[in-house]
């Protein structure tokens, strides 16, 4: 690491600083974060909607530093800074000098999609780092295929699968790339196959969990892709990448892809180009995609494009280009970060920018005045406070036996995270992982429900009273103006009701 360009380290520190500076500026927890914290209180080898690694990391982190918003957001910020360093290393290993390393690191650090991902905790921040480390390790392995590097790659891919299934796209791309290039000779050795076995062994505990629980993730994925996700065709997929990587840098990674695919020789370049093509083909065949999915395969493209820009400085008339590109990316990237990071208060961003600059919407949901990424951080104290008022108004005898349900895991997670200060009991939810944890100790005789359609609750309780609606302002429209209900007289035992309430999406 000693020969890594100094600029890469400064860019990594800059990225860390801007994420720490914007971690809690008038916003709250992102909708998934309270759920992940709840998962960390229920450690297992698997969950309905994700593998366990990111939750295990989160559990260890919060045990040391707590679950405050500042503590939680520090973790993805650190992953982001580490990924910037890895981007610089990858560029150096592909032949880039100091300016290429700095340009690639800067493009990566300030890409809108990466600013969003490293701005809150999720498995995506780990996923990016896994892909980058795998690219680095593979590049070195191709040049010097030692057994230790093969086994290290297998272990890394296995850990990546324990974090997110998308690493399977990377494995597929590397395998196709090996088969389609002269590097196929490496497959004649037993070490690549042993690496695959190592990856399978690392992933095996989660697979065993899926088998033991009747593959709940299969149902989750099927429901999400058919009912929740927006269909994405090839043109939409390409347009997503242009926007979320910053339209300004399209020429950089487009040239990079060309350079990778045209390169032969002993290096990994052509394999990396094939990884991008294979990943894109998988996403097109799947028919649905989030904007960040294909960007996982783009770091080698950015690195190759930055190297191409750097090599132009050997020509007198292009000597100005690398430094100018670095300056333009830095200035415009930082200015554009107001659209992806909470520099400004929510009211200043509500309806304040053209829709064309918003991230592509990947889900079928109503979009309000505020970008959904920001809207999902708004309103949790209001929601929890409203539920707490209803809970406090129950007769004492009812409170002793009552249960608390959030219709989605987000409401349930927020009630668990913020509700203790209001005297609320642990929440349950029929949604994803929460459903597996059950309804708690309640017998269902008296229940307080946070959100959800009235007809759902009336299906299972004889008396359901809508008590009050919350108003969470600029929060997601689908979350706003939901009712808090008090339900009494269950029509069936709570165990039977719970079995039918299950929602995996």
C-alpha angles and dihedrals in degrees: 000000000000092000094051112119113266089228091065091059092049091049090050090052090047091053092048091049097050092049092049090046092053099038095106113011104145093314132099140211117325110247095255097046098076088049092052089050089052089050088052087059089054102048114191140146090260149008133207094255105027144015120261109252099088090047092051090050090049092049091053092046096049091046087061103034108018131239101280116136092249093050093046095049093048090070098061089041089058091047088051093052091047090051091054090054089048089051089055092048092050091051091049092049090052090055103271123147128214096289094046091049092050094046094049092045091049094048089049095044095050100037104128092232092054093046088056096044094048091046097075137021120273139123088264093078089057092043093059092051092048092054092048093049090047091053090050094047093046092050090055093042093055090055095043112014101197120169090242091058093048092050091044090053090049092050091047093050090047091052089046090055089050086058102041135349092229088085085077087071089056092050091049092049094050091049093049089045091053092048093047097050136052086265086082085095087076089067090065088073121080092231098082090053092047087051088055089050091051090051090050092049092050090049094043098092091059092045089052089051090052091051093047091051098043096256100290092177090063090061091043093053093045092051094044095050096045102038110017110034125074115239112253124199128195095271093047090048091053092046090052092055093049091053102040094044090048117266089239092070097047092105090052098056094034089057088044092056090049091049093049096049095046095048119097126168131088098314130095096244100108092045089054091051089051091050088059093048093047092048091050091048092051092051093047091049090048090056096216131070142163117230093248097054100083093037087072088073095046105081094088089049091053091046093050092047092050090050090051090052091048092052090056089068088075086073112076097226092052097044091107095055105085096048092043092049091051091050095047093047091048096049099041093039093054092044090049092050089084086077094055106028127054097249090134129050116262093252091058092054099042106112089340100124137048116269089236089070094054121101112264110268109244098181135062099247141118115268120213136195092292124062107263091239090063096033090060088064095054133093107014096127090051093049094047092044092052092050090046091054091053091047093050091050093059116105110263092246090055093048091056092062103024126116129210125224131185112201093221130030089249094061091042092048092049091049090052094045100042103018100078090071087059094047095255121152123234111294129232129203136186089222124108115298094005090063091059091055090060135224095296125234096321121114090211096246091126122018136175112209123199107208132326133115116306091227091060093057093041088058090067107024126056095214121038118169120193101217108176142344122230123224111208095175113215095012121121110304091230089057099043126094093016119157129243108219135196112210128191138177106035113219092218138015112294091243091061092044091050093051090057097042094065117132121184109182 
